Amino acid sequence: MTKQEDFVATVSHELRTPLTSIRGFAQTMLASWDKINDDDKKKFLKIIEDQSNRLIGLVENILLVSSGTEDKVVLKKADIKQAVEPVLRVIAQKYPNHIIKTCFNPKLPDGMIDVERFQQIMTNLIENACKYSHEGTSVLISTDFADKEGYFSIKVADEGVGISEKDKNRVFEKFARIDNPLTRSVQGNGLGLYITKKLVEIMNGSIDFISNNKGTVFEVKLPLYNPEEQICSAAS
C-alpha cells in the first residue's frame, strides 16, 4: 500500500466513526420519536452535536495536513502573553474542572510569530493537557527565554499519567494515538500534535517534551522579534 493509499484508508476510517454514530442516533430518533422520552432525546441530540463537532475538527485537520500551510503563515511582531490569553479564556470555559495556571516572564520581549497559528498551537497543547489529565489537576503555562539565543520558550505542563517509553517516538506521527486509560476514554484523531509540530517548524521553531508518570511538559521554542533583522530585511 502506498503512503497516499494508507492516508486515504486511515482518513476513511476516522470519518466513518462519527458519521456512523450521527446516522445511527438520527435514525433511532426518526423511527421512534414518540416512544423516546425527552431526556433521551436530549441525550441523543447531544451525542449528534458532539460527533458533528468531532467530524468538523477532523475535516479541518485533514485539509490543513493535505493542503500545506507555508503560504498562509505571516510572521510579525506580537506580544506573547496577549496572544495566549484568548486561548486560556476559551480553555478555562471548556474545562472548568481543571486548574489553569500561568507564569509569564515579564521581561520577555515580543515574539516573531503568526498569531493565529501560534494560538492554534497553544490550543492543541493546552487542550491535550486538560483532556489527558484527571479533573481537579493543574495545567501550567509558562514563558521564558529559551536556551537557544534569540528564541523564547513556552511550556505547557500537566499532571497526567504521562507518555510511556514505547509511545514517545510516535507522539508527533500522523494519526498516532497514545495508549493509556485516559486516551481510551477521550475521542481524538491523532492529528493534533502532528499539525502542531508542523506549524511550529513553519514558524522557524522547535517542539519537544519530557514525560513521566507524574505528568508531561511540552516545550515550544520560537523566535523573538529582532528589530535589527527587520531593518536588514527591509533594506534588502
C-alpha positions in Angstrom: 0.0 0.0 0.0 1.4 3.4 -1.0 1.6 6.3 1.5 -1.3 8.0 -0.3 -3.5 4.9 -0.2 -2.6 4.4 3.5 -3.6 8.0 4.2 -6.9 7.7 2.4 -7.7 4.4 4.2 -6.9 6.0 7.6 -9.0 9.1 6.8 -11.9 7.0 5.6 -11.8 5.0 8.9 -11.6 8.2 11.0 -14.5 9.8 9.1 -16.7 6.7 9.3 -16.8 6.5 13.1 -18.5 9.9 13.8 -20.7 9.6 10.6 -22.0 6.1 11.7 -22.8 7.5 15.1 -24.6 10.5 13.7 -26.6 8.4 11.3 -27.5 5.8 13.9 -28.9 8.2 16.5 -30.7 10.2 13.9 -32.3 7.1 12.5 -33.3 6.0 16.0 -35.0 9.3 16.7 -36.8 9.4 13.4 -38.1 5.8 13.8 -39.1 6.0 17.4 -39.7 9.7 18.2 -43.0 9.2 20.0 -41.5 6.4 22.1 -38.4 8.2 23.3 -38.7 10.4 26.4 -37.4 14.0 26.5 -34.3 13.2 28.5 -33.2 10.5 26.0 -34.0 12.9 23.1 -31.7 15.5 24.6 -29.0 12.8 25.2 -29.2 11.6 21.6 -29.1 15.2 20.2 -26.1 15.9 22.4 -24.3 12.9 21.0 -25.1 14.0 17.5 -23.8 17.5 18.3 -20.6 16.1 19.8 -20.0 13.8 16.9 -20.7 16.6 14.4 -18.1 18.8 16.1 -15.6 15.9 16.1 -16.3 15.5 12.4 -15.8 19.2 11.7 -12.5 19.2 13.6 -11.3 16.1 11.7 -12.1 17.6 8.3 -10.3 20.9 9.2 -7.2 19.0 10.3 -7.2 16.8 7.2 -7.5 19.9 5.0 -4.6 21.5 6.9 -2.4 18.4 6.5 -3.2 17.9 2.9 -3.1 21.5 1.6 0.0 22.7 3.4 0.3 25.9 5.4 3.6 27.5 4.3 1.9 30.2 2.1 -0.6 31.0 4.9 1.9 32.0 7.6 2.5 35.7 8.2 5.2 36.3 10.8 5.1 39.6 12.6 5.9 41.2 16.0 3.5 40.2 18.7 3.1 40.2 22.4 3.3 36.6 23.5 1.2 36.9 26.7 -1.5 38.8 24.8 -1.5 36.1 22.1 -2.0 33.3 24.6 -4.7 35.0 26.9 -7.7 34.5 24.5 -6.8 30.8 24.3 -6.7 30.5 28.0 -10.1 32.1 28.4 -11.7 29.6 26.0 -9.9 26.6 27.6 -11.0 27.7 31.1 -14.6 27.7 30.0 -14.4 24.4 28.2 -12.5 22.6 31.1 -13.9 24.2 34.3 -12.7 21.3 36.4 -9.1 21.9 35.7 -6.9 24.5 37.4 -5.2 26.6 34.7 -2.1 28.4 36.0 0.2 30.8 34.2 3.8 32.1 34.8 4.8 34.7 32.2 8.3 36.2 32.3 7.5 40.0 32.3 10.9 40.8 30.9 10.3 38.7 27.8 10.3 40.8 24.6 7.8 40.3 21.7 7.9 37.2 19.6 8.1 36.9 15.8 5.1 34.8 15.2 1.9 34.2 13.2 -0.6 34.9 15.9 -3.4 32.8 14.5 -1.1 29.8 14.0 0.5 30.3 17.4 -2.9 30.3 19.0 -3.7 27.1 17.2 -0.5 25.5 18.6 -1.4 26.6 22.1 -5.0 25.4 21.8 -3.8 22.0 20.8 -1.2 21.7 23.6 -3.4 23.1 26.4 -6.5 21.1 25.3 -4.4 17.9 25.3 -3.1 18.7 28.7 -6.6 19.0 30.0 -8.1 16.0 28.1 -5.3 13.7 29.2 -5.1 14.6 32.9 -7.7 14.0 35.6 -10.2 16.6 36.7 -9.0 18.8 39.6 -5.4 18.7 38.5 -3.4 21.7 37.3 -2.1 22.8 33.9 0.7 25.3 34.0 1.5 27.6 31.0 4.9 29.4 31.4 7.1 31.6 29.2 10.8 32.4 29.5 13.9 32.9 27.4 14.9 29.7 25.6 18.3 28.1 25.9 18.7 29.0 22.3 19.7 32.6 21.7 17.1 34.8 20.0 14.3 32.4 21.0 11.6 32.3 23.6 10.2 29.2 25.3 6.6 28.5 26.1 5.8 25.3 28.2 2.6 23.5 28.9 2.9 21.2 31.9 0.2 18.8 33.1 -0.2 16.4 36.0 -1.4 13.5 33.8 -0.4 9.8 33.6 2.5 10.6 31.2 3.6 9.0 28.0 5.1 5.5 28.0 8.6 4.9 26.7 7.2 2.8 23.8 5.0 5.6 22.7 7.4 8.5 23.0 8.8 8.1 19.4 5.2 8.1 18.0 3.9 11.3 19.6 4.3 13.6 16.5 3.3 11.0 14.0 0.3 11.4 11.8 -2.8 9.6 13.2 -0.8 8.4 16.3 -2.9 7.7 19.4 -1.1 7.1 22.7 -2.5 4.1 24.6 -3.4 4.7 28.2 -6.6 4.7 30.3 -7.3 8.5 29.7 -6.7 8.4 25.9 -9.0 5.4 25.6 -11.8 7.4 27.2 -11.2 10.5 25.1 -12.1 10.8 21.4 -9.4 12.0 19.1 -8.0 11.5 15.6 -4.2 11.6 16.2 -3.6 14.7 14.1 -3.3 17.4 16.7 0.3 17.0 17.7 1.4 16.2 14.1 -0.2 19.5 13.0 1.2 21.4 16.0 4.8 20.3 15.1 4.3 21.2 11.5 3.1 24.7 12.5 6.0 25.2 14.9 8.5 24.3 12.3 7.0 26.5 9.7 7.4 29.4 12.1 11.2 28.5 12.4 10.7 26.9 15.8 11.0 23.6 17.5 8.9 21.5 19.9 9.9 18.7 22.3 8.6 17.2 25.5 9.6 15.3 28.7 7.2 12.9 30.4 7.0 10.5 33.3 4.2 9.0 35.5 3.7 12.4 37.2 2.9 14.4 34.0 4.1 15.7 30.7 5.7 19.0 29.7 5.6 20.2 26.1 8.1 23.0 25.2 7.8 25.2 22.1 10.7 27.4 21.1 10.0 30.2 18.7 12.0 33.3 17.5 12.0 36.6 19.4 11.4 39.8 17.4 14.7 41.2 16.3 14.4 44.8 15.1 17.9 44.7 13.6 16.9 41.7 11.4 13.8 43.5 10.3 15.8 46.6 9.2 18.2 44.4 7.2 15.3 42.6 5.6 13.6 45.9 4.6 16.8 47.3 3.2 17.4 44.3 1.1 
